[in-house]
């Protein structure tokens, strides 16, 4: 048997043997085909479309601001007045009762005329602070609770 060296001269063959490379690539391809469906598992859902609705400010709406105080505790402000949990619940319940009585006197209650709660939460506030304020306001009878945020710049760049 003879071995071909690529030509009649004594120079060695300079072609790369690609057979081992193709074998390795096929094995890797099969591994990825098998493992990718196992790794990528998710729950089917439809995420909401992001859009910015301008806020309709009405005098009867409640504006809450939530920040962290110097001690790291939640601080809830109704307008410019700081409120504790019990004070917030009492004031919100009294306001809702007064608004319902005012709306009843004008005739059938229109759900669009019921006051809303607008929450401005500082970026450093833990969610439990905002969640507690939402729970308190809903417990007092407020149905609509909205978040006030700052929209991104028009050019799409991040604010510094």
N, CA, C and O of each residue as an XYZ file, in Angstrom:
640
protein
N       0.826     -1.156      0.000
C       0.000      0.000      0.000
C       0.882      1.233      0.000
O       1.969      1.252      0.578
N       0.391      2.239     -0.652
C       1.146      3.473     -0.756
C       0.387      4.585     -0.072
O      -0.842      4.543     -0.009
N       1.080      5.568      0.437
C       0.467      6.726      1.080
C       0.704      7.919      0.189
O       1.827      8.161     -0.253
N      -0.355      8.667     -0.076
C      -0.236      9.847     -0.917
C       0.229     11.015     -0.063
O      -0.347     11.272      0.994
N       1.211     11.691     -0.481
C       1.732     12.841      0.261
C       1.324     14.142     -0.389
O       1.790     15.201      0.031
N       0.486     14.105     -1.379
C      -0.031     15.312     -1.955
C       0.650     15.718     -3.242
O       0.209     16.686     -3.863
N       1.626     15.086     -3.655
C       2.259     15.463     -4.904
C       3.489     14.616     -5.166
O       3.833     13.728     -4.385
N       4.132     14.901     -6.257
C       5.296     14.110     -6.608
C       6.541     14.595     -5.899
O       7.544     13.883     -5.847
N       6.488     15.810     -5.348
C       7.674     16.302     -4.664
C       7.709     15.814     -3.229
O       6.773     15.167     -2.759
N       8.749     16.115     -2.564
C       8.943     15.652     -1.204
C       8.294     16.578     -0.166
O       8.502     16.355      1.027
N       7.508     17.617     -0.556
C       6.890     18.549      0.400
C       5.706     17.886      1.076
O       4.943     17.166      0.432
N       5.550     18.122      2.369
C       4.415     17.503      3.072
C       3.094     18.158      2.662
O       3.080     19.273      2.141
N       2.006     17.465      2.899
C       0.669     17.944      2.550
C       0.260     19.059      3.526
O       0.381     18.879      4.738
N      -0.224     20.206      3.021
C      -0.551     21.349      3.887
C      -2.050     21.520      4.101
O      -2.444     22.517      4.707
N      -2.901     20.626      3.648
C      -4.355     20.720      3.852
C      -4.706     20.277      5.264
O      -4.126     19.333      5.800
N      -5.680     20.986      5.862
C      -6.114     20.652      7.216
C      -7.127     19.514      7.126
O      -8.018     19.524      6.277
N      -6.979     18.559      7.996
C      -7.921     17.452      8.067
C      -9.126     17.934      8.882
O      -9.026     18.076     10.100
N     -10.252     18.185      8.230
C     -11.430     18.752      8.897
C     -12.386     17.705      9.448
O     -13.381     18.068     10.075
N     -12.131     16.474      9.247
C     -13.039     15.428      9.721
C     -13.203     15.459     11.239
O     -14.342     15.401     11.703
N     -12.139     15.546     12.043
C     -12.356     15.615     13.497
C     -13.110     16.888     13.910
O     -13.917     16.858     14.839
N     -12.849     17.993     13.223
C     -13.547     19.239     13.534
C     -15.044     19.110     13.263
O     -15.858     19.545     14.078
N     -15.408     18.527     12.148
C     -16.821     18.321     11.803
C     -17.469     17.389     12.813
O     -18.616     17.613     13.200
N     -16.774     16.361     13.245
C     -17.326     15.437     14.243
C     -17.619     16.162     15.559
O     -18.679     15.973     16.154
N     -16.687     16.978     15.999
C     -16.880     17.719     17.245
C     -18.043     18.701     17.106
O     -18.859     18.817     18.019
N     -18.129     19.398     15.992
C     -19.204     20.366     15.784
C     -20.572     19.679     15.747
O     -21.541     20.217     16.282
N     -20.663     18.519     15.133
C     -21.935     17.787     15.108
C     -22.346     17.342     16.504
O     -23.526     17.398     16.853
N     -21.389     16.903     17.298
C     -21.705     16.502     18.672
C     -22.194     17.707     19.470
O     -23.175     17.601     20.205
N     -21.523     18.850     19.333
C     -21.955     20.054     20.036
C     -23.346     20.510     19.584
O     -24.158     20.934     20.406
N     -23.616     20.424     18.299
C     -24.919     20.793     17.773
C     -26.014     19.924     18.376
O     -27.065     20.432     18.765
N     -25.778     18.639     18.455
C     -26.769     17.718     19.030
C     -26.972     18.037     20.509
O     -28.105     18.017     20.990
N     -25.898     18.330     21.234
C     -26.025     18.669     22.658
C     -26.870     19.929     22.826
O     -27.752     19.962     23.684
N     -26.618     20.974     22.019
C     -27.383     22.205     22.136
C     -28.836     22.007     21.733
O     -29.724     22.600     22.347
N     -29.098     21.206     20.738
C     -30.480     20.951     20.323
C     -31.258     20.271     21.443
O     -32.447     20.534     21.623
N     -30.603     19.412     22.184
C     -31.271     18.691     23.262
C     -31.435     19.567     24.502
O     -32.485     19.524     25.143
N     -30.418     20.365     24.855
C     -30.454     21.093     26.125
C     -31.192     22.422     26.079
O     -31.724     22.835     27.109
N     -31.256     23.101     24.969
C     -31.879     24.429     24.926
C     -33.360     24.387     25.304
O     -33.782     25.228     26.098
N     -34.169     23.470     24.792
C     -35.576     23.468     25.221
C     -35.746     23.173     26.713
O     -36.732     23.604     27.311
N     -34.826     22.462     27.313
C     -34.920     22.159     28.735
C     -34.600     23.403     29.559
O     -35.243     23.655     30.578
N     -33.624     24.169     29.130
C     -33.193     25.349     29.868
C     -34.197     26.495     29.725
O     -34.477     27.190     30.702
N     -34.734     26.700     28.542
C     -35.642     27.811     28.277
C     -37.067     27.358     28.549
O     -37.768     26.883     27.656
N     -37.483     27.518     29.813
C     -38.855     27.214     30.187
C     -39.465     28.486     30.735
O     -38.850     29.163     31.559
N     -40.651     28.818     30.297
C     -41.306     30.018     30.798
C     -42.807     29.837     30.785
O     -43.345     28.964     30.105
N     -43.458     30.672     31.542
C     -44.910     30.678     31.621
C     -45.420     31.593     30.513
O     -44.929     32.709     30.341
N     -46.395     31.118     29.776
C     -46.966     31.918     28.695
C     -47.796     33.046     29.299
O     -48.736     32.801     30.054
N     -47.444     34.275     28.961
C     -48.211     35.417     29.406
C     -48.036     36.552     28.424
O     -47.104     36.567     27.620
N     -48.943     37.497     28.503
C     -48.863     38.666     27.640
C     -48.584     39.867     28.535
O     -49.395     40.207     29.397
N     -47.443     40.504     28.331
C     -47.076     41.657     29.138
C     -47.842     42.886     28.670
O     -48.161     43.017     27.488
N     -48.134     43.781     29.601
C     -48.877     44.975     29.206
C     -48.036     45.889     28.332
O     -46.811     45.939     28.442
N     -48.718     46.597     27.475
C     -48.053     47.588     26.629
C     -47.753     48.806     27.497
O     -48.601     49.245     28.274
N     -46.571     49.338     27.366
C     -46.188     50.500     28.157
C     -46.648     51.761     27.442
O     -46.357     51.971     26.264
N     -47.359     52.579     28.166
C     -47.762     53.851     27.612
C     -47.911     54.824     28.769
O     -48.147     54.423     29.909
N     -47.776     56.060     28.474
C     -47.854     57.078     29.497
C     -49.151     57.845     29.317
O     -49.334     58.559     28.331
N     -50.041     57.690     30.274
C     -51.285     58.437     30.254
C     -51.106     59.684     31.096
O     -50.626     59.596     32.226
N     -51.473     60.818     30.586
C     -51.371     62.019     31.412
C     -52.324     61.924     32.598
O     -53.439     61.416     32.477
N     -51.881     62.408     33.714
C     -52.676     62.354     34.937
C     -53.717     63.462     34.928
O     -53.402     64.622     34.662
N     -54.951     63.097     35.220
C     -56.020     64.080     35.365
C     -56.047     64.495     36.832
O     -56.531     63.751     37.685
N     -55.536     65.663     37.116
C     -55.501     66.147     38.485
C     -56.820     66.818     38.811
O     -57.232     67.776     38.157
N     -57.474     66.291     39.842
C     -58.713     66.871     40.327
C     -58.490     67.278     41.779
O     -57.699     66.650     42.483
N     -59.168     68.306     42.226
C     -58.931     68.760     43.604
C     -59.286     67.710     44.656
O     -58.711     67.716     45.744
N     -60.213     66.819     44.354
C     -60.619     65.824     45.354
C     -59.682     64.616     45.419
O     -59.810     63.795     46.326
N     -58.753     64.493     44.484
C     -57.803     63.379     44.515
C     -56.851     63.523     45.692
O     -56.562     64.628     46.151
N     -56.373     62.381     46.168
C     -55.432     62.351     47.287
C     -54.034     62.136     46.733
O     -53.807     61.227     45.934
N     -53.112     62.961     47.153
C     -51.731     62.845     46.715
C     -50.880     62.377     47.890
O     -50.748     63.079     48.892
N     -50.304     61.182     47.756
C     -49.426     60.641     48.791
C     -47.996     60.619     48.275
O     -47.747     60.259     47.125
N     -47.066     61.002     49.123
C     -45.643     60.905     48.807
C     -45.020     59.967     49.835
O     -45.264     60.096     51.035
N     -44.219     59.029     49.358
C     -43.624     58.040     50.252
C     -42.114     58.095     50.099
O     -41.576     57.938     49.002
N     -41.440     58.320     51.222
C     -39.980     58.403     51.242
C     -39.455     57.613     52.433
O     -40.218     57.161     53.287
N     -38.132     57.458     52.470
C     -37.472     56.884     53.644
C     -36.958     58.035     54.486
O     -36.315     58.949     53.969
N     -37.238     57.996     55.790
C     -36.728     59.073     56.642
C     -35.276     58.796     57.026
O     -34.676     57.823     56.569
N     -34.722     59.661     57.869
C     -33.309     59.525     58.242
C     -33.023     58.225     58.987
O     -31.903     57.716     58.932
N     -34.016     57.683     59.679
C     -33.841     56.431     60.421
C     -34.069     55.205     59.536
O     -33.952     54.075     60.010
N     -34.389     55.412     58.267
C     -34.617     54.290     57.356
C     -36.031     53.747     57.405
O     -36.307     52.691     56.834
N     -36.938     54.453     58.081
C     -38.334     54.028     58.192
C     -39.161     54.636     57.071
O     -38.749     55.609     56.438
N     -40.320     54.061     56.833
C     -41.238     54.591     55.822
C     -41.865     55.882     56.332
O     -42.297     55.969     57.481
N     -41.906     56.873     55.467
C     -42.549     58.134     55.809
C     -43.587     58.431     54.729
O     -43.242     58.616     53.562
N     -44.861     58.475     55.128
C     -45.958     58.733     54.197
C     -46.473     60.145     54.451
O     -46.779     60.518     55.583
N     -46.562     60.920     53.373
C     -47.035     62.301     53.463
C     -48.332     62.443     52.664
O     -48.393     62.073     51.491
N     -49.351     62.977     53.305
C     -50.607     63.352     52.627
C     -50.464     64.839     52.354
O     -50.543     65.658     53.270
N     -50.256     65.178     51.105
C     -49.909     66.558     50.794
C     -48.542     66.842     51.388
O     -47.542     66.270     50.956
N     -48.495     67.725     52.378
C     -47.232     68.046     53.050
C     -47.222     67.592     54.509
O     -46.287     67.902     55.248
N     -48.256     66.857     54.928
C     -48.381     66.418     56.318
C     -47.983     64.955     56.447
O     -48.510     64.085     55.753
N     -47.029     64.700     57.362
C     -46.610     63.308     57.587
C     -47.677     62.580     58.391
O     -48.237     63.122     59.344
N     -47.949     61.338     57.988
C     -48.992     60.535     58.609
C     -48.415     59.202     59.083
O     -47.548     58.612     58.439
N     -48.922     58.750     60.225
C     -48.681     57.389     60.661
C     -49.734     56.487     60.024
O     -50.660     56.975     59.376
N     -49.596     55.168     60.208
C     -50.533     54.227     59.585
C     -51.966     54.473     60.064
O     -52.889     54.517     59.250
N     -52.156     54.631     61.364
C     -53.500     54.825     61.919
C     -54.085     56.164     61.481
O     -55.265     56.252     61.140
N     -53.254     57.204     61.493
C     -53.724     58.526     61.049
C     -54.129     58.501     59.581
O     -55.138     59.087     59.191
N     -53.330     57.818     58.780
C     -53.624     57.723     57.342
C     -54.950     57.007     57.116
O     -55.772     57.454     56.316
N     -55.155     55.911     57.811
C     -56.403     55.157     57.664
C     -57.601     55.998     58.102
O     -58.619     56.030     57.412
N     -57.486     56.675     59.240
C     -58.602     57.483     59.739
C     -58.925     58.644     58.797
O     -60.092     58.897     58.496
N     -57.892     59.347     58.334
C     -58.119     60.496     57.452
C     -58.680     60.040     56.100
O     -59.569     60.688     55.547
N     -58.164     58.930     55.570
C     -58.646     58.429     54.279
C     -60.098     57.969     54.383
O     -60.898     58.231     53.484
N     -60.440     57.289     55.470
C     -61.819     56.823     55.660
C     -62.776     58.012     55.789
O     -63.858     58.008     55.203
N     -62.376     59.020     56.552
C     -63.222     60.210     56.708
C     -63.397     60.928     55.373
O     -64.498     61.376     55.054
N     -62.333     61.041     54.596
C     -62.427     61.710     53.297
C     -63.330     60.934     52.353
O     -64.152     61.520     51.649
N     -63.179     59.613     52.339
C     -64.003     58.807     51.435
C     -65.476     58.911     51.823
O     -66.333     59.029     50.947
N     -65.783     58.871     53.112
C     -67.183     59.004     53.547
C     -67.747     60.365     53.133
O     -68.878     60.450     52.655
N     -66.967     61.416     53.316
C     -67.437     62.755     52.945
C     -67.655     62.862     51.436
O     -68.633     63.460     50.990
N     -66.748     62.284     50.654
C     -66.891     62.335     49.192
C     -68.089     61.530     48.717
O     -68.789     61.953     47.797
N     -68.333     60.385     49.323
C     -69.494     59.561     48.944
C     -70.781     60.315     49.270
O     -71.713     60.313     48.465
N     -70.848     60.958     50.432
C     -72.045     61.732     50.792
C     -72.247     62.887     49.811
O     -73.374     63.168     49.405
N     -71.168     63.550     49.435
C     -71.256     64.660     48.473
C     -71.750     64.151     47.120
O     -72.581     64.798     46.483
N     -71.246     62.999     46.678
C     -71.663     62.443     45.383
C     -73.114     61.943     45.424
O     -73.840     62.069     44.439
N     -73.534     61.378     46.561
C     -74.918     60.903     46.691
C     -75.900     62.065     46.600
O     -76.985     61.928     46.033
N     -75.515     63.205     47.158
C     -76.400     64.371     47.142
C     -76.608     64.888     45.725
O     -77.637     65.499     45.437
N     -75.649     64.652     44.842
C     -75.754     65.139     43.460
C     -76.526     64.174     42.568
O     -76.763     64.477     41.399
N     -76.916     63.030     43.091
C     -77.655     62.054     42.284
C     -76.931     60.710     42.280
O     -76.160     60.406     43.189
N     -77.194     59.898     41.228
C     -76.523     58.597     41.168
C     -74.992     58.782     41.116
O     -74.482     59.704     40.479
N     -74.298     57.899     41.788
C     -72.837     58.025     41.877
C     -72.211     57.525     40.585
O     -72.423     56.386     40.167
N     -71.446     58.394     39.974
C     -70.697     58.054     38.767
C     -69.312     57.551     39.200
O     -68.589     58.282     39.877
N     -68.924     56.319     38.829
C     -67.616     55.787     39.258
C     -66.433     56.648     38.821
O     -65.385     56.630     39.467
N     -66.590     57.401     37.731
C     -65.493     58.255     37.274
C     -65.296     59.471     38.178
O     -64.250     60.118     38.126
N     -66.281     59.783     38.997
C     -66.176     60.955     39.877
C     -65.637     60.609     41.259
O     -65.364     61.501     42.063
N     -65.484     59.316     41.536
C     -64.917     58.916     42.825
C     -63.442     59.325     42.837
O     -62.726     59.070     41.868
N     -62.983     59.950     43.913
C     -61.600     60.417     43.938
C     -60.587     59.266     43.841
O     -60.870     58.120     44.190
N     -59.419     59.620     43.361
C     -58.334     58.654     43.177
C     -57.211     58.956     44.158
O     -57.149     60.035     44.747
N     -56.336     57.992     44.318
C     -55.124     58.178     45.108
C     -53.947     58.168     44.141
O     -53.800     57.242     43.343
N     -53.120     59.186     44.215
C     -51.912     59.260     43.389
C     -50.710     59.122     44.314
O     -50.515     59.928     45.224
N     -49.907     58.091     44.070
C     -48.755     57.805     44.920
C     -47.480     58.162     44.186
O     -47.250     57.735     43.054
N     -46.656     58.955     44.856
C     -45.311     59.261     44.376
C     -44.357     58.568     45.336
O     -44.253     58.945     46.503
N     -43.671     57.565     44.841
C     -42.739     56.819     45.681
C     -41.302     57.127     45.304
O     -40.941     57.097     44.128
N     -40.487     57.420     46.301
C     -39.071     57.670     46.060
C     -38.424     56.385     45.553
O     -38.854     55.284     45.901
N     -37.401     56.532     44.738
C     -36.756     55.374     44.120
C     -36.088     54.465     45.156
O     -35.908     53.274     44.900
N     -35.718     55.007     46.321
C     -35.030     54.215     47.346
C     -35.968     53.592     48.370
O     -35.512     52.932     49.304
N     -37.268     53.791     48.208
C     -38.230     53.263     49.180
C     -38.469     51.783     48.915
O     -38.698     51.396     47.769
N     -38.420     50.944     49.955
C     -38.748     49.526     49.751
C     -40.214     49.354     49.361
O     -41.064     50.168     49.719
N     -40.492     48.288     48.627
C     -41.856     48.075     48.140
C     -42.848     47.899     49.284
O     -44.021     48.244     49.143
N     -42.392     47.367     50.414
C     -43.328     47.146     51.528
C     -43.951     48.460     52.000
O     -45.090     48.468     52.466
N     -43.227     49.560     51.886
C     -43.774     50.872     52.284
C     -44.893     51.282     51.343
O     -45.957     51.720     51.781
N     -44.648     51.138     50.054
C     -45.657     51.509     49.059
C     -46.839     50.545     49.131
O     -47.991     50.967     49.034
N     -46.560     49.261     49.299
C     -47.626     48.274     49.416
C     -48.515     48.528     50.621
O     -49.731     48.350     50.544
N     -47.921     48.943     51.734
C     -48.712     49.242     52.930
C     -49.611     50.449     52.701
O     -50.754     50.466     53.159
N     -49.107     51.458     51.996
C     -49.922     52.633     51.700
C     -51.079     52.261     50.769
O     -52.203     52.724     50.964
N     -50.813     51.439     49.771
C     -51.877     50.990     48.865
C     -52.942     50.234     49.645
O     -54.136     50.485     49.483
N     -52.510     49.314     50.486
C     -53.445     48.511     51.287
C     -54.295     49.403     52.192
O     -55.505     49.207     52.307
N     -53.660     50.378     52.828
C     -54.387     51.277     53.716
C     -55.430     52.079     52.951
O     -56.568     52.211     53.401
N     -55.047     52.611     51.802
C     -55.986     53.428     51.031
C     -57.135     52.581     50.475
O     -58.278     53.036     50.436
N     -56.837     51.366     50.052
C     -57.910     50.504     49.556
C     -58.808     50.041     50.698
O     -60.008     49.849     50.503
N     -58.241     49.860     51.879
C     -59.055     49.481     53.043
C     -60.025     50.585     53.427
O     -61.099     50.315     53.965
N     -59.651     51.818     53.154
C     -60.530     52.936     53.501
C     -61.585     53.196     52.432
O     -62.455     54.045     52.625
N     -61.527     52.481     51.304
C     -62.580     52.594     50.304
C     -62.154     53.159     48.965
O     -62.963     53.195     48.037
N     -60.920     53.600     48.831
C     -60.457     54.125     47.544
C     -60.258     52.965     46.579
O     -59.595     51.980     46.903
N     -60.842     53.093     45.388
C     -60.777     52.021     44.394
C     -59.605     52.228     43.455
O     -58.868     51.292     43.146
N     -59.441     53.462     43.006
C     -58.405     53.761     42.013
C     -57.145     54.266     42.707
O     -57.158     55.289     43.391
N     -56.069     53.531     42.515
C     -54.774     53.924     43.048
C     -53.810     53.964     41.874
O     -53.650     52.972     41.162
N     -53.175     55.094     41.675
C     -52.251     55.239     40.555
C     -50.888     55.671     41.041
O     -50.741     56.210     42.138
N     -49.893     55.427     40.209
C     -48.525     55.801     40.524
C     -48.108     56.948     39.623
O     -48.359     56.931     38.418
N     -47.484     57.918     40.205
C     -46.962     59.049     39.453
C     -45.469     58.798     39.264
O     -44.733     58.572     40.225
N     -45.044     58.842     38.018
C     -43.626     58.625     37.723
C     -43.153     59.703     36.769
O     -43.941     60.449     36.187
N     -41.863     59.756     36.632
C     -41.283     60.715     35.702
C     -41.032     59.999     34.393
O     -40.301     59.008     34.370
N     -41.617     60.471     33.297
C     -41.405     59.788     32.019
C     -39.957     59.943     31.568
O     -39.279     60.895     31.954
N     -39.488     59.003     30.748
C     -38.115     59.111     30.253
C     -37.972     60.320     29.329
O     -38.962     60.819     28.795
N     -36.746     60.782     29.147
C     -36.544     61.917     28.231
C     -37.019     61.586     26.825
O     -37.034     60.423     26.422
N     -37.404     62.607     26.088
C     -37.954     62.407     24.742
C     -36.931     61.797     23.798
O     -37.301     61.048     22.895
N     -35.645     62.103     23.988
C     -34.638     61.581     23.063
C     -34.227     60.153     23.380
O     -33.441     59.564     22.637
N     -34.744     59.576     24.478
C     -34.466     58.185     24.807
C     -33.219     57.988     25.636
O     -32.933     56.861     26.040
N     -32.458     59.046     25.908
C     -31.247     58.891     26.707
C     -31.611     58.894     28.174
O     -32.619     59.474     28.577
N     -30.787     58.244     28.966
C     -31.046     58.159     30.395
C     -30.650     59.466     31.058
O     -29.697     60.135     30.658
N     -31.420     59.808     32.092
C     -31.106     61.035     32.833
C     -29.897     60.786     33.725
O     -29.744     59.698     34.279
N     -29.046     61.786     33.862
C     -27.859     61.580     34.699
C     -27.975     62.251     36.025
O     -27.056     62.169     36.841
